[in-house]
Amino acid sequence: MKLVLYLMLATLAISSCNSTEATQANNVKLIESYVAAVENNEYETMASLLADDYVGIGPSVKDTTSRSLALAAWKTNSSELYESIKYTKSRIFPITVKDGDYPGEWVTNFALLTIKYKNGKSVQLLANTSYKIKEGKITNSFTFYNEADALEQLDYVFIDLNDLNQ
C-alpha cells in the first residue's frame, strides 16, 4: 500500500513539474511574440497579448499606463517618432513569484534595445522588462532603463537650474 501511495505522489510531482515547465515555456513564447510585435509594429498582435486590465509601470516610478494608453502610445511613437526598434542580445527567463504584491507567473526580458528615430538619430538602451502572465495574457509589466542615458544619446544637455541663477 505504501508503494502505491509513493508512486501516486511521485506521479503527481512529475506531472506538476511538467505542467509548470509547459506553462513557463508557453509564457516565454508569449513574450517572444510580444517583442516581435513591438519590433514589427503589429498593433493587433500587441493588443491580443495584453489583458483588458493590463497595467504597465516604468521606466519612471510615476509612469503608469493602461492597455489602451500603451497601444495608443506605441502607434503614435512608431508612426511619428521611431523608424525602428530592435531587441538585440535579448534574454528571456520565466520566473514564478510565490509571495509579495504580485505573485504568479512572470517572464523577464533583459535586452539591448536599438531605437532609430525618424530624425536620423539613434540610441542604445540596456533595458529590463518583467511581464506578469495570467491566462495567456500580459496583465502587468515593469520596465526599467536609464532615461538620462537615452536623452544624452539624443544630444540633450542636463543643467542645474541653480547654476542659471548665479
N, C-alpha and C positions, 0 to 999 in steps of 0.2 A: 504494500500500500504506500509506503514511504517513497519507493522508487517511482510510482505513478505520479505522486504529488510533486516530486523533484522534476520529473520530466515535463509536467504541465507548467511549472514555474519557469523552467529553462526555455520552453517553447514561447511562453508569454514574453519573457525578457528579450528573446531573439526577435520576435515579431515586433515588439515595441521599438527596438533599436532600428530595425529595417524601416518601420513606419517613420521614425524621426529622420533617418537618413533620406528617405524618399521625400519627405516634406522639405527638408533643407535643400535638397537638390532642385526641387521644383521652385523654391523661393529664390535660389541663385539664378535659375533660368529666367524667372520673372524680372529680376533686376537687370540681367543682361539684356533682356528685351526692352526694358525701360531706357537703359543707357543708349542702346541702338536707336530707339525712337527719338531721344533727345538729339543725337548726332545727325539724324536724317530728317529732322523737323516733321515727324509723324505725329501730329497732334491727336488724331483719333486713337492711335495706339496708346499714347501717353494717357489720354482720358480714360481709356478702357482699363488701364492698370492702376489708376488711383481710385480709392474708395470715395463714395459720395461725401463722407465726413472727414476726408483727408485734412491733416494739419501739418504744414511744414514749418520748421523753425531754422533760422540761420541765414547768413553767417553771423549776423549780429544778434545779440540777445533780444532786441526789440523786433527783429524781423520774423513775423509770423504771417503765414499765408494759408488760404483755403484752396480747395481743388479748383474752383472757378477762377480765382485770382492768379493762381500759379499758372494755369493754362493760358490765361489772357496775357500774362507777363511773357511767357515763352513765345507766344505768337508775335507780340509786339517786338520783343528783343531780336528774334530771328528775322523778322521782316525789315526792321528799321535800323538795327544796331550791329548784329553779328553777321559775318559772312559764313563762319563755320565754328563748330565746337567739336573737338576731338578728344577722346579719352585715351591716353597712352599710359603705358606702364600701369595699367589698371589691374587691381587685385580685389577679388570679391570673396567674402567669407561669411558663412552662416553662423549665427550666434543664438543661443537660447538664453533669455534672461528670465531667471526664476522669481525674482522679487523686485521691490522698488516701485517707482511710479509707472513704469512701462513694461510690465512683464509680458513675455510672449516670444514669438519667433521674429528674429531680426536678421538682416543682411547688411553688412557694411562694405563700402566700396572706397578703397584708397586709390587715388589716381593722380596722374599729372595731366591737367587739362590744358589744352592749347586752344585759345579763343582768338580767332581772327575777326577783326572789326571791318566794317564796310569802308572806313576811312583809311585802310591800309595798315593800321597798327595791329599789334597782337600782344597777347600776354600768355604767360605760362603760370599756372597755379598748382600748388600742391593742395589737393582737396580731399576731404573725407566726408562721405555722406552715409549715415546709418538709416536704414529703412525698416520700419515695423510692418510685418506682413500678417494679415489675418484674412482667412477665407479667400486666398488667392488675389488679394488686393493690397496695395500700399496704403496703410492708414495714417502713418506718421513718417516724417523724415527730419533728421537733424543734419545740417550741412555746416561744415567748418572750413574756412580758408582765410588767408590773410588779405583783407580788403585793401590795406595800405600798400601792400606789395603790388597788387593789381593796378592801383592808381599811379604808383610811381612808374610802373612799366608803361603807362599811358602818358607819361611826362607831367603828371600833376606834381605840384610842389607843396609841401606842408610848411606852414609858418606858425609861429607862436603869436597870437594876437597881442600879447603883452609887448612884443618887440615893436609893434606898429605904434604904440603909444609913447615910445621913447624919443 
